[in-house]
Structures are given as structure tokens and as C-alpha cells.
């Protein structure tokens, strides 16, 4: 019973933060949900990225998030040397509270990166993203505060809410996002980057009450600042670092960490590499990470270990996350240093 009450309190805490976006611990493996300016900014012909996260597994299907994207540079032969024009499409689905609330996003992104030195090692880019979104609620799967009794839940005590004729099950809206990205290299081998992005610039209206201004909610803008880099320390070893700070409404998070990489075949353009490292979500979780890269494919796996007060309800099990990125490179392809994920 104590465990049950802890879980209920946890769910009540999460509802206090309204309109908070889905997020990934492996933010560095989900480029188009991190910053639209990452669109097309990589070494290759095209890039496919897939991410899946199951948060708080002790609560069945509390938050399950899946995203996918494909992006590629275009007009290579028609742009100045070192410049990149990218385009991409992405989608994300997020289900919470055992599918009681579902969010679906479909996005189109474009970016342009201008070389600011002769060899193209340093670039400054801007990206824009338009999103069509839908939010669906299943009222039959909802439980309310006044339904909680000493011996459990008593249904239908929130009947006035459930039969409200103004309540809609699906809301749709258009969203606008944008970002800036600086990418640089000091020697053609390393890479470092700094970016800032803002999602929900237009603050779209999100409400399940039709024709009710008093009960309207507007999706708060999300501001993200992020940085990272890849730094070789020998012919076969390197360090990969990244950090992010983002804020939305009254919620914020900071994640920082890195991974050590070992190139097993010694091939810089088509490596077989192993990654091991960890990230820290400040005041919340430790995130161990393992990765494997070969033939242009990189697999990543991480696990959130709660360190905050929530660990009493989650048993320190913050959630599992997996990522896959495939970058298509022509044979003997030589590119300029770009952010790697």
C-alpha cells in the first residue's frame, strides 16, 4: 500500500508541470528534436535517426516516447565551397498514463550553414522547423483526485467533467521552431559545437475545452542551450563530450557528460568503435551509456538511475533508452569535421 501511495504522489507531482515536452537522455542522438540547425549538418549523403524511451518502468507505460528522422544536404554542387543546405523530415509519438494521453508530431526542417573560413572547418548555421501536431485524450483511462478513497479508487465521481459537452478528444495545431549552431575545428580532426534553439515560438493553443477562453492553455516555449565536441587523444581513442540546459515554463534540466571511444579497426572514415560513458542529469539521475558503431551505424543504450527523491517511488529505475543512427557515406568520402552523434 505504501508503494502504491508513493506512485500516486509521483503522478500528481508530474501533473504540476504543465505542457512539458517529451525529452531524451540521449539528446545527442536525436538531432532534429534538439536543434533544427542540425539538419543536414553531418559527413555523408543522408542520415537516419531513431530513438525510443520508456520512462519509469515501475509505473506501467507512464511515458513511452519514440522518434524518427531522416535528413540530407542538397544542392552540393551549386553552393559556395564549405556551405551546407540541409532538409529533413521527422516524427515523434509520445504516450503517457497508459495511453490516456497521446502526442504526435510531424515536422519539416531546413537549415543553411555558412563557412566562415577558407577550409570550411568553421561554420555558422541557422535552421527552421514547422510542425503539425495532434494531441488525443482517452477520458475512460483517466483517474481524478476526488476518486481516491481510503480503500482505492471509486469511479465516476468526476462525472461532470466526463460528460461535459464542450470537451473534445483531439486537438491539432501548427508549431514553429528555430535554432542557431556554430561548428568548428582547430585541426580538421577534432570538432566542437555550440547551439541554441527555441521550440514552440508561436505558443500554440492546446486545450480540450472548445470555445472556452478561460480554460485555454498555451504551449510554453522551450529554450535549449547545448554544446559538445569530439576530441581524439590517440590514433584509436577519443573523448566525446556534450551538455544541454533547457527550460520550459517553470521546469528546467541540465545534463552533462561524455563517453570514451575506442576505434577497433583503426579506420577513421568507416570505424568500428566502442563507446562507454555516463551523463548526469543534475539533481535527478545518473545515466550510464554504451555504444557500438560499425558500417556507418551507431547503436546507443542508456539507463536512467534516479538519485532524486523520486527514487522512493521508482526504485531508482528512471527508464531505458535506445538510439540508432545510420549515416550513408559514398566510398572514399572525405568530409569536413561536423558534429557527431
N, C-alpha and C positions, 0 to 999 in steps of 0.2 A: 504493500500500500504506500509506503514511504517513497519507493522508487516511482510509483505512478504519479504521486503528487509533485515530485521533482520535475517529471517530464511535463506535466501540465503547466507548472510555473515557467518552464523553459519556453513553451509555446506562447504563453502570454507575453513573455519578455520580447520575443521576436516580433510580435504584432505591434509593439510600441513604435518600432522604427518603420514608418510608412513609406511605401513606394521605393524600397531599396532594390537596386539592380541585382540580378544574378552575377556571380563572380567566380573566378577560378584561382586556386592556389598556384597553379602553373600558368600564371598570367603571361609569362614569356613565351608560352606555346600557343597562344590564342591571339595572333597579331591584330586581327580586324576588330576584335572586341576591346582591344587595348588602346589603339590609336588608328584612325583611318589613314594617317600619313604613312603607315607601314605598307599600304597597298602597293604591290609591285616592287618593293624595295628588298631584293634578295638576289643572290647569284644563281641564275637559272632561267629557264623558259617559262615555267609555271610552277605554282606551289599549292598543295592541298593540305589543309589542316583540319583535324577532328579532335574534339575534346569531350570527355564525359566525366561527370562528378556526381557522387552520391554522398550527400552531407548528412551527418548524424544518423548512422545506420541503426542505432539503438531505438530510433523512432521510425517505424516503417514508412519509407517514401516521404520523409519530411521535406527534403529538397533534392530533386533529381534534375540535373542540367546537362544538356547535350548541345554542342555547337559544331558547325562545319563551314569551311570557306574554301574558295579557290580564287587565286589572283595571279596576275601575269603582267609583265611590262609590254607595251605596244609601241609602234612607230619607232623602233630602234634605229633604223637607217635614216630617219628623217629629222632626228633631234640633234642638237649640238653634242659633241663628244662629252661623255660623263653624265649627261642628263637622263632622267628616267621618268616616263609617263606610265602610271600603273592604273589598272582597273580590276575590280574584283566583286564577287558576289558572296554573300554569307547568310547563314540562317542559324537561329538559336531557338531551342524549346526548353522551357523550364516548368516543371510540375511540382507543386508543393501541397502539403497536407493531404497526402494520399490521393493526389489528382483532384482535390477540391478546387484548386486554382491553377490554371494553365496559362502560360505566356508563350507566344510565338512571334518571332521576328524574322523578317526577310529584308536584306539590305543590299544596296548597290553602292560601291565605293570607288572613288577616283583620287589620284594623287599626282603631284608633279614635284620632282626633285631636281634642283639646280646645282650643278657642280660649281664650287667656289674656289677651286684651284685647278692648275693645268692638268694634273694627272687624274682628277676625279675622285681622289681619296676622301675629300671633304665635300659634303652636300648639305643643302638646306631644303627641306620639303614641306609641303602643305597638302592636307588631304581633307576630303569632304565625303560624307556618307548620308544617304537618305534611307529611311527605314519605314516599312509598312508593318504595323504591329496589331495583334489581336490578343485580347485577354478574355478568358472564359471562366465562369464560376459555376460549380456544381453545388447548388444550395442544399441538396439532400445529404451531402457529405460534411456539412458544417455543424459545429457544436458551439454553443454560446455560454457566456458566463452564468446566466440565470438558469441554465440547465444542469449545473453542477450541484448535486446534493450530497448528503453525508454518505450515502451508500452507492454513489456513482452518478451517472448522467440520467436525467429524466427528460425525454424528448418532448418537443412541441411547445415548450414554454415560451419560445420566441416566435410564436405563430404569427404575430402581427408583422414581423419582418418577412417571414417566408411567404405570406400571401399578398404582400404589397404589390398592387397592380403596376406601379411605376418601375419596378425592378427588372432590369434586363440581364440576360445571361452572358452576353458577349459585347465587348466594346472594342472598337477599331480606331486607330489613329495613325497619323504620319509623324515621323520623328526626324530631327535634323542633328547631325553630329559633325565635328570638325577637329583637326589636330595639326600640330607643328612637330617636325622632327629634324634634329641635327644628327648627322652621322659622320664620323671621322676616323682617320687612321694616321699614325705617325710614321709608319714604315711599310705599309702595304701588307703586313702580316697580321697586325692586331686590328681591333675595331672597338670603338666606343660610341655611345649614342645618348642623347638626351631629348626627351619629348614631353609635350603637354597636350592634353586632349580634353574636350568637353562634349559630353553626350546629353541629349535632351535639351538642346539650346532653346528650342521653341516652347518648352514646358507644356507638352500636350495635356489636354484634359482627360483624366481617367476616372470614370465614375460608373457605378452600376445603377444609379438612380437617374432615370430620364427626366429631362425638363425640370431639374431641381438645382438651382444655382447655389442654394445654401448648403447642399450636400455634395458639391463638386470637389474633386481632388485633382491637383495638377502635379504631374510627374516632375520632381525636383531635378535640376541639372546636376550632373556628376562631373566633377573636376578631377583629373588624374595627372600627376606628375610622375615620370618614370625615367630610369636611366639604367645603363648596363654596359657590358663590354666583354670581349673575348681576348685573352692575352696569352700567347704562347710562352711557356717557360723552358721549353726544350724542343727538339725536333719532333717528339712524340707526345708531349704533355702540355696541358694548358689549364687556365683558370677561366671560368665563365661566371660573371657576377651580374646581378640585377637587383633593382629595388623599385618599389612603387609606393606612392602615397595617394590615396584618393578619398574624397569626401562627397557626401550627398545628403542633403537635408541636415540632420543633426548626427549622422553616422559618419565615421571615418575609419580607415585602416591603413597601417603601414606594414609592408612586407619587405624583408631584406635577406639576402643570402647568396649562395653560389654553389658551383659544382666543379669538381676536379675532373678533367677528361684525359683519357689515355688512348692514343691512336695505335691500334694493334698492328695495322698493316703498313704504317708509315706513309700512306698516300694522302697528300694534302687536299687534292681535288675530289677524291672519292674515298674518304676514310672509313675504316671500321673502328669505331670508337666506343668506349665505355665511359659512363658518367656516374659519379656518386657525389652527393652533396646534401645540403639542407637549407631550408629557408625558415625564417622566423616571422610569424605574424605577431607584432608587438602586443603584449598583454592578452594573447589569445591562444596561440598554438605553435608548436614546433612541427616542421614539415619535411621529413626525410624524403629524398628523391633518388631514383635510379633511372638511368637512361642507356639506350643502346642505339647506335647509328651504323647503318651499312647500306650500300647501294642507293644512296640518296634518301633513305627512310630513317627517321628517328622516332623511337618509341620512348615514352616517358611514363613513369609511375610514381605517385606520391601518396602519402597518408598523413592526414592532419591528426596530431596528438594534442588534445586540448590541455592547456595549462591554466586556463582561467577558472572562475567559479563555476562555469558551465560543466566542468568535468564531473561534478557530483551527479548530474543527470545523464550525461553522455557516456560515463565510464571512461573518460579521456579519449573516446573514439570520435574524432571530428569528421572523418569521412575519407573515402578513397577517390582517387582521380587518375585518369589515364589520358594520354595525348599521343597523337600520331601526326607527324609532318613528313610529307613526301615532296621533295624538290626535284623537278626534272631538269637535268643538265645535258646538253649535247656532248658528244665525245670531244675531248681536248678543249673543253670550255674553260676559258680564263676570264674571271670577272674581277671587278674592283671590290675591296673589302666592304661588306654590308653587315647589318645586324643579323645575328644567327639565333635561332630558337631551338 
